[in-house]
Amino acid sequence: MSAYWMISIPSKGNPEIALSELTQNVEPFTADLLTVPSFKIGSLDELLNSSESLAKLDVACQVTVSKITESMIKLSEIPKEEYEDYFFVEDLTPDKFIRNFRWNTSKYQVETKISDTAEKINKDLESIGSALKIKLAQLNNLKSVIGLASRKQTGNLSVKSLNGIVQRSHLLEGSEFMKTVFVAVPKNSEKLFLNCYETLSQMVVPRSATKIASDQEYILYSVIMFNRVVGDFTTAAKEKKFIVREFEFSEEQIESELELERKKGQAQEELIQFLEWSQSSFSDLFSGWFHVKVLRLYVESLLRYGLPPDFVSIVVEVPTKIQRQLKTKLNKAYAQLDNSGNIFDGMGLKKPKVKKSDNLDINEFNSILDEYSPFVIFELDLNQSLLHSQ
């Protein structure tokens, strides 16, 4: 994914020439025309308030988009090279959505106030943000319950729970004096065990060893013996590194194991639903976020260049390593815009008088505010802003 600049410059009554000049100034990078509608304009105070509120909304959108993408990547373990297969905005990759952006007039009417459009986007943002918190809490709680129960099922046959492995049919039932003992035998000692288990203690039923299960390290056998020799058998088995497992068959335990399996299935289903919801919400969030950036571009262009709206705008993909060089080039090309202040004339207001001694050289100003440019510019870095955790 890429880093994009959204740039506007005044048209001065000739948008074709202004656009051509701007496109040439960002070469060798390809600029796409960013069509910005003419929105309903209020007073200067309303524009200033919109500028401030949109800046805050921009940050809030970025934070929530980052949270939802981070959650998707973490929970689904999406490899970085496959991001474009998961993240779509209105059926387009984020890159294509940005480069082919068209204002969604059916969702955000241009006839309404800018503040009303921003409020609508903010409500959608808060709704998705709240739902994200709830869904993540539910998933994490379910994972915690499963994790606690699953720890008893981890490991090899010498330590893990035997519930679900040992069945009732493996047990000798109906005898007061004899019982079935379960032994975890190292795989490389199976032959030794079969040759000696009958002699590890007295009163072991000959040929009673039955293989129950196996894993990469151990084989689980059952052996029948008299109750009173279980202790002696256990001690003798331990000396040969055979592990006698303590086990009592319990219907309640079996039900608990079945419940755990049900919860695992539930967690998987909820994860699938969460990822589907996240993909849909990501599309809505990202679209809303970019609409906020377009609104910011419009408002700042009016404040910078004046009324009526007379500017052209582009979106251009700029590699990170070349950004400073291109920024310097553009700052020089449009240095004359630094003294515009046209908003005051356009609103019928008196432009503040600036003393000659108050004038700041553009280089001095840039040393104070390194990010300042004489034209309007906003950045959207998909790698850092969108997927910052990666």
N, C-alpha and C positions, 0 to 999 in steps of 0.2 A: 504494500500500500504506500501512498505517496503523500507529499506535502504540497499544498496548494496555496496560492495567493489570490485574493480577490482585490482587484484594484479599480479605482475610478479616477477619472480626470475630467475637468470641465470641457464641454464641447465647444463653447464660444460660438454657438450657432451653426457649427459645421461638424456634426457627429461623424460623418464619413472620414474626414481628414483626421480628426482627433483619434478615432479608432485605429486608423492606419498607422498613425504616428506611434501610438501606444503599442500596437502589435509589433512594429519594427524595433521598438526599444527593449522588448523582452526577448528578442531573438537571441540564440537559436531555439528557444523554447516555444512550443506551439500554444497560442492563446485561443481560448474559446470565448465567444461573445456571451456575456452574462446579462440576460435581458431582465431589467428591473422595472416593474410596473410603476405607474405614478399613483402614489397612495394619497389618501385624504390628509391634508396638511392643516394643522391647527396653528396656534400661536407659537411664538419663539419659546416661551416657557414650556409649552407642551413638547416641543422638539428637544429641548434641553433635558426635560424629565424623561422622555423616551430614550434619549442617549444613555442616561444613567441606568435606567431600569433594564434596557436591552443588554447592556454590558453584564449586569448581574445574571440575567437570564441565560446569556451565552455560556457563562461559567457553570451555572446549574445544569444546563443541558449536557455540557461536556462531562461533568462528574457522573451524571446518571447513565449516559451512554457508556462511559468507561466501566462503570459498575456492572452493567448488564453484559457487556462483552467479556469482561474479566470472569464473571460467573459462568458464562457459556463455555469459555475456553477451559476453565478449571474443572468443571463438572463433566464435560464431554471429552476432555483431553485432546482437543483439536490441535494437530501439529501446525506450526506456523505456515508451512507451505500450502496448507489447505484452507486458510482463512477465507479466501474468495469463494470457496464452495459452500460456506455457511452464512456469510453476512451479505444480505441483500437489502436494497432500499427501493421499494416499489418495483421489484423484479429486476433491478439493475445492481451491479456491484457499486460500492460507494464511489469509486473513481468515475465510473460511467454516469452515475447519477449527478455528480458534481459537474462534469463536463457537458452534460446534456440537460442541465437544470431548466425547468419551466415552472413558474409560479403556479401553485395549486389553487386556482380560483374557485373551485368547487368547495374547497375546505376553508380557505382563508380569503374572504371577499376583499377586494382592494378598495371598495367603497366605504368600508368601516374604518374607524380610527386605528392608527398604528398601535395605540395602547390597548385597544380591544383585541386586536389580533394577537398581541403579545400575551395578553391575559388568557386567551384561549389555549395558546401553546403551553403556557405555564400550568394550567389546570390539567392538561393531558400529561404533562411531565410529572406533576405531583401524584396523579392517579397511578401512573406506571411505577413511579418510585415507591409508593406505598405498597402496591401489589408485589413488587420485587422483594421488599423486606419480609412480607408475610410468607411468600413462597419459599424464600431461602431459609427462613426460620423453620418452616415445616419440614423441608428436606433435611436440614441439619439435625433437627430433633430425631427424625426417623433414622438417619445415619448413625446417630449416637446410640440409640436403642439397639440397633442391629450390631454395631461395633462391640458393645458391651457383651451381648449374647454370643457374638461370633468368636470372641476371644477364647471361649471355652471349646470352640470347635477347631481352633488352629493348631498347628503342630502335627507331629506324626502319631502313629498308633500307640506310642508309649505314653503320650501325655494328653491327647485330645479326648473329648467326650465320646463315649461309646454309644450314646443314645442315637438311634437311627442306624447304627451299624449292627449292633446286637439285637436280634429279634427274639420274640418269645419262644419261637421254635428251637432256638439255640440252647435253651435252658432245660435242665432236668427238673421237672416239677412233680410234686406229690410225694416227696421223700423227706423225712425228718432228719435223716442221718447223712445224706449225701448232697453234694452241691456241684455246680459247674463253676470252674475257675477259668478266667480268661488271661492269657499270657501273650505279651508282646515279645516276639522273638526277632533278633537282628537277622536280616536276610542271609548274611554270610554264616549264620549259626543254625540254620534250619535243620540241616542234616544231624548236627550234634544234638539238637533238642529232641528230634524224633527218636534218636537212639537211646536217650537217657531219661526222658521225662518220667517214665514208669518207675524209675529207681531213685528219683529225687527224694522221695519219702515213702513210707509204708502206705498201704491202702489207697493207692492210685489205680483206677480202673484201667486194665490193659487195653491198648488199642482204642482208647477213648478220645485221643487227640483229633480234633476236627478243625480244618482251616476255615476261618470266618471271613477274613479280609486281608488286604495287603496294601502297602504304599511303597514309596521308593526306598524306605529304610527298614521297615518292620513288616512282619507277618503276624496277624492275630490268630491265635489258636485257642480253642476251648478244650479243657481237660476235666474229667469227672473224678471226684475223690470223696472220701469221707470228710465230714465237717471238721473233725478233731485234728486232722493232719494238714489243714490248710496253712497254718503258721509255719510248720516245718518245711512244707513244700515251697512256700514263699521265700524262706531264708536260703534254702538250697538253690533255688532258681536264681536268686540275686547273685550268688557267688559265681554263677556261670553267665551273668549279664542277661538273664531272661527276666522280664519285668511283669510281675503279676499285677493286674489291674483290679482295683476295687470297683465293683459294679453291682448295683441292685436294679433289677428291672422295675421301671415305674411308668405306669400309663400317663401320669401327670407330666413326667419328663418327656415322654414321646410326644405328647400334645404340645409341650413347650417348644420342642424342636420343629414340629409342624407349623406352629405359629411363627417361629422365626423365618421359616421358608416362605410363609405367606407375606411376612413383612418385607422380605427381600424382593419378592415379586411386586409388592405395592410400591416399594422405593424405586424400582426400575420403571414402573409405569408412571409414577409421578415425575421421575427424571425426564422421561420422554415428553410428557406433557409440558414440563417446565421449559425444555429446550424449544419445543414448538411455539410456546407462548413467547419465549425470549426472542426468537427470530422475527416473529410478527411485531413485537414491541420495539425491537431494534429498528425495524423499518420505519415505524411511526416516529420514534424518538429522533433518529438521524434526520429524517425529512423535516421534522419540526425544528431541529437544531439549525439546519442549513437555511431554513426560512428566516430564522432569527438573525443569522449572519447577513442575509440579504437585506433585512430591515435595517440592521446596523449600518450597512453600506449606504443605504438610501438616506437615512437620517444624518449620518456624518457628512455625506456629500452635500446635503442642503446646508448644514451648519458651516461647512468649509467653503463651498462655492457659491452659495446664495440661491435666491428664488428669482424666477420660477425654475423648476428642476431642468438642468441643462448639462448633463454629463453622460459619459459612456463608461461602461465597466466591462472588465474581462475576468476570467478565471484562468490561471496558468499554473501548471505543475512545475515546481522548481526544486531540483535536487538540493539537499541540505548543504552540501559542501560548496555550492556556488551561490548561496543566498546572499551572503554579505557583499560579494562582488557585484551581483545584479542590483542589490539595494543601493549601493553607492552610485552605480550607473544611472539608475532612475532618479535618485535624489538630485543629481547634477542636471539631468534632462529637464526636470520640472521644478528647479529651484525658484523660478519666477513666481510660482504659485504661493510661495510662503507669505507674501504680503497681501493675499486676496481679501479676506474678511468680508466677502460679498454678502454674507447673510444679513448684515446690518442694513445695507442699501436695499436689499430685496424685501426686507420686512418693514421698510419705511422708518428705520431707526437711525439714530445718529451714530456714526462710527466713532469709537473712542480715539481721541487724539493721542498720538505717541510722540514723545519728544525725541529729538535726534539722538540725544545721549542715551535714550532707552533702547535704541535699536541693537539687536543682537546679531552678530555674524552667524550665518547658518552653521559653520563649523563649531562655534562656541556652543550653539544650541544643541547640536548633536552630541557634544561631549557631556552635556547635562542629561539629555534624554536620548540615549543611543537608539531607541526604537522610533524616534520621531521621523516623519517624512512629510514633505510639503504636499503630498497627495494622500488620498484615503486608501488605506490598505489593511486588510485583515488576513490572518493566516489560519489555515486548518491543516494541521499535520496529523494524518491518519495513524502514523506509527507511534507518535508520542502522546497525542491527545486522546485518540480512540483506543489504542491498545497499549497504553503506557506501561502496564504490568509485564509486558513481554519483552 
